[in-house]
């Protein structure tokens, strides 16, 4: 893609880093309570916050986390209410990829213990889509390893998409680099969204991958847009980027009008070249992850912001708080790693006061149906808490509490 075409699609790079300050902004800027209301007001009017403010949020100095989460949550509620869309991801073909993406266990340079397998049959793909629907998934996401699909791959996936769509299931496909003709065929088959993450900024991309370019990825997104396919494109946080890199890619996604933005946080997978999650020279922690999600929401007020890979690992006990800025998540795992089960995910959503978007609640399996119909906060009153085995009385050495004597200090 030419420089002129790149500018037309993605706009100019944002916020070149200053050597003395990785954020490129004056961090002595005084942040007051008025900032949170100003950011919220901008977002509710579908206006992005300034890149300098976005970088300040990531840096964290002077940022009060709960007011920030509240400000982002106000924007989220204007456009999405309390709803949460759940996505299930299926690896349709695994491993044996000729690309050298440093974050991926399927890369040709990775020594991760990944078992390659050929493309799944149409019947298997459709069956897994139906399983995802029964688990409460709003959308079924398929991923095809490799640089890009062959004509035969595209026809195979078109067959699967037609079958899946006949069951009323929304679809998303990640298939690598696409040209206009292949994107058109997928659209005609009924594909709703194409996933092709930008992953990081244009200036940092060569540190992540050298076998294709940032411009190649923009070209695929342009092909999908021209074919009429919705764009699902996001980022991976923790690949050694600066805060400016994160702000730049968030702003580029706004310029691309990406309908869906999955925010991934690098998982430390043994064998991958990039396996020490850090951003701005710091290791990732739950508070920083929340600040990233808030920043992405405040730059992209109307986008579906999804908590993607790394949710459980990096957010830990603050997972449910991430639903204030984000309105979507994955469950039951990612491309290569395990994730929270359907039941655990639904309980978290209900406990936090949000509502999963379920097209057909009666279709979920029996073990989840009562949870969906009653909702966890209201049903929890009837739950029974089990005692530890060591205090149930049958254990050796058990002493009833009433038999204990408390002696005075004399």
N, C-alpha and C positions, 0 to 999 in steps of 0.2 A: 504494500500500500504506500502511495506517495505521501510526502509530508503534507501536501495540501489536502489530500483525502483524509489523512489522519486528523488534521485540525477540524475538518468538517464533521467527522464522526465524534471525536472525543474532546475537542477543544485543546488549548495549550496546557502544558504541564503546570501544576500548581506548586507554589511554595518551595523553591529550591532551597536546600538546607544550607545553613551558615555553619562554618567549621567550628565556631566558638559556641554555638548553641544548636543542638540537634533538632530543635523544633523550629528554628528559623524565626522565632518571635521573641518579643521582650517579655520575659517571664516575671518581671517586676510589676507587670500590669496588675492593678488592684481589682479583684473580682468581688462584687458586692451581691447582696440578695437580689438586687434589681436585674442582674444578669440572667438569672434563671427565668424570671418572668418575661424578660425580653426574648430569650431564646424560645420559650414556650409560645409566646404570641406570634413570633415569626413562623414557627412550625404550623400552628393552627391555621395560619393564612397561606400555607404551602410555600413558604419562603425559607431558603436555607440559611443557616447561621454563617457568619463570616469564617473563612479558613483560619484566621488567627485565633478566633474563639474555639474552633474545632481542635486546633493543636493544643490550646491551653487546657481543654478538657482532658486530652490524653496525657499531658504532662502531669496534671493533678495538683500542682501547687495552688493552694487557695480554693480548691474545689471541695465543696461539701457534697458528699456522695448522695445522701437521701434527697435533698432539694433538686439535684441534677436528675436523679431517677424520676422524681415526681414531675419535673418539667417535661422530660421525654415521654412519660406516661400520659400526660395531658394531650400531647400531640397524637400519640398512638390511639387514644380513645376517641378523638375527633373523627378519625378515618376508619377505625376498625372496632370501636366499642370494646367489649370484653372478650371478643372471639379469638380463638387460637386455631390455626390450621395445622394439622399434623401430616407430615410427609413420611413415607416409607421408601427407602432407597434399596435398589436391587442391582448387584453387579451382574450384568448380562454376559460379559466376557471379562476374564480376569488375567492380569499379568501379560508377559511377553510384549511389553510396549517398547518401541524404539526411541522414545523420547527420554531426556535426562533430567526431568523435573526433580529437584532435590528433595521435595517434601513427600514424594510418592513412593510407596513400596513396590509399585508395578514398573517403576522406571528401569531402564536397561542398566543403570549404574547402581541400583539398590541391591543390598544383600539381605533384605528382609525375607523372612520365611513365608513367602507367598506362593501358593500353589496355582500355577496357570491352568486355565481351562478354556476350551473353545466356546463359541457363542452357544447359548442355551437354545433349546428348541422353542418354537412359537408356543406350543402347548405348555411348556414349563413356565415361560414368561407370563402367560395369561393366568395360569394357576396361582402364581405368586402375587399377581396383581389382585386377584380375588381374595387371597389370604390377607393382603394389606387392607383391602376394603372392609373385611370383617373385623380387623383390629382397630378400626376407627380412622383409617387414613383418609385424608381429604384429597391427596394427590399421590400417584404412584410414579416414582422417579427411577429411570433406568440408566445405567452407565455402561458404556462400551469402551473397553481399554483400547489403546492404539493411537496413532497420530491422527487418523481420520478414517471414516468408513469407506469400504469399497462399494461399488454399485450393488454387489450381491448382499453386502451387509445392510445397505439402505432398504433394499426390497424385503429382506427378512424382517427388519424392524417395522417397516410399513405394514406388513401382514399382522405383526403382533399388536401394533397400535390400533389398527382397525378392529381387531377382536376385543381388545381392552375397552375401547370406546363404546362398543356395542353393549357393554355392561354398565355404562354411565359413569365410568371412572376417568377422572382427569389425569392427563399424562404430561410427563416431562422427560426429556432425553438428553443425556450427555454423551456425545459421540466424537469429540475431538474436532478437528478443523473441517469445515464444510464450505462448499461453493454454492453459488446461487441455485444451480439445478438440483442438487441434492436437498437443499433446504426446501425448495418448492415441492418436491415429491413427498417429503415428510409432512408438510402442511396439508397437502391433498389427502394424505392418509388420516389426518385428524389430529396431528400433534398439536398440543396446546402451547407448550413452552419448550424452548431449547435452553439447556444449562451449558454455559461456557464461561467459567469464572475468569475475570481478569487477574485475580490472585494478588497482585501487588501493583505498584506504580510503574509507569513506563521507564523511569530512570533506574529503578531497582530490578527490573525484570531479568536482566542478564546475569544477576547474581543467583537467580532461582533456576533458570533454564537457558540453554544455548542452542537447542536443536530446533526451536522455532522462536518467533519474536512476539513482542507485545502487539505489533501491528498485525501479525497473523491472527491473533485472537480477536482484535477489533474487526477484521475482515469477516470472520465467522459470525459475529454478532450483527454486522451490517447485512449479511446474507439472510439471516433469520428475520430481521426486522423487515426487509424488503419482501420476504415471502409471506409476511403477515403472522409470523409466529411470535408469541410473547417471549420476552427476554428474562432469563434467570441467570444473573451474573453477580458474583460476589468476590470475596477476598479471603486470604489466609493470613491471620495475624500471628506473629512470632517467628518470622523467617529472617530475623536480623535487620528488619527495615527501620527507618526513622519514623518519628511521628508524622513528619511531613509526607512520607510515602503513603501512610494510611489515610491522611486527609486528602491527598491527591487522588487516590483510587476511589474514595467515597464521592468526591466531586465529579469524577469522570462518569461514575455510574449514574449520577443524577443527570448529567448531560446526555447520556445514552437513554434516559427514561426507562431504566430497567424496572420492570414490574415487580421482580422478586430479587432480593439480595441476601443470599446465604452468607453468614459471617462464620468462618471456620477459624479455629485456634489450633495451631500446630501441635500435633501429638508426638511425643518422643518415641518413635518407633525404631527399634534397634535395626541397624542395617541401612537406614536412610542417611543421605549426606546431610540433610538438615534435620537434626533431632534434639537440639537444645533450644526450646522455645524462648525467644527473647525479642523485645521490641524497644526501640529507643535506648538500647544498652541495658535493659532491665529484664529480669525474668517475669513471666506472666503471673498474675495473682488475681483472685476473684474481683477485687475492687477495680483493677485495670480493665478486666474483661467487661465489667458493667459500664465503665466509662467509654469503651470502644462501641458497645451496642448503643449507648445514648448518643454518641457522636454520629454514628451512621443514621440513626433515626432523625436527628435534628438537621442533618444535611439532606436526607431523603424522606420528608415527612409522609408522603403517600405510598411509599414502597412497602411491599411485604418484606419485613426484616426477619430473617430466620436465624435462630440459634442452631448452628450446624455442628460439625465435628469439633470435639474438644469440650463440649458442654459439660459433661459429667466430670471430666478430668480437671478442668481449670476453674469452673465455677464452684464446684464442691457444694458446700451447704448453702450457697447463695443462688442456686439454680432458679428457684421460683421468682426471685427478685428480677431476674432477667426478662420475665414476661411483661414487665412494665414498659420497657422500650421496644421489645420484640413482640410480634404477633404470630409467630410461626416457629415450628421446630421439627427436627427429625426424631423418630423413635426407633427402637430396636436395631440400632447400629448404623454404621456408615460404610464406606466402600470396603475398608479393610479391618475395622475395629468394632468391637461390641459396644452396645449402648443400652440405655434404660429400656426396660420392657414396656409393652403397651399398658399394662396395669399400673406400673409405677408412674409412667408419664401422665396417664389420665388422672391419677390421684393427685399428683403435683399440681396439675392445672386446676382441678376443682378446689383443692385446699387453698390455693392462692386467690380464689374468687373469680377465676376466668371460666370461659365456656368453650369446649372444643366444638369445632364445626363438624357435625355428623350428618351426612345426607340421609342415612338410614340406620338409626340407632338399633332397630330390631334385628338388624343383620349381624350385629357383633356377637361373638361367641358367648355361651352361657356364663362363663366365669367372669366376663366383663359387663354383662348386661345389667346386673343389679347395680353395679357401680355407676354406669351411665344413666340409668333411669332414676336412681335415688340421689346421686351426687355425693361425693365423699364427705363434705362438711356436715351434711344432715344425717348421713348414715352412720357416722363414726360413734354416735352416742350409744348404739347398741353393741359395740364391739367389746370383747372380753380381753383383758390383759392377763397373760399367763405369768405365774410366779417363776422365779429361778428354781431349777431342780434342787439346789442346795438349801432352799428355805421352805420346801414343801412338807416337811415333817417326817417324810420317810427316809430322808437322807441321814446317814450316820452322824451322830454328834449334834442333832438338832435340839435346841433349847427354846421352848416357847417364850415369847417376850414377857408374858405375865409372871414367869418364874424368876426373872432377873431381879436382883436387888441392887439398888443404887446406894452406895455408902456416902456418908457425909465426909467433909474434909477432916473431921476430928477422928 
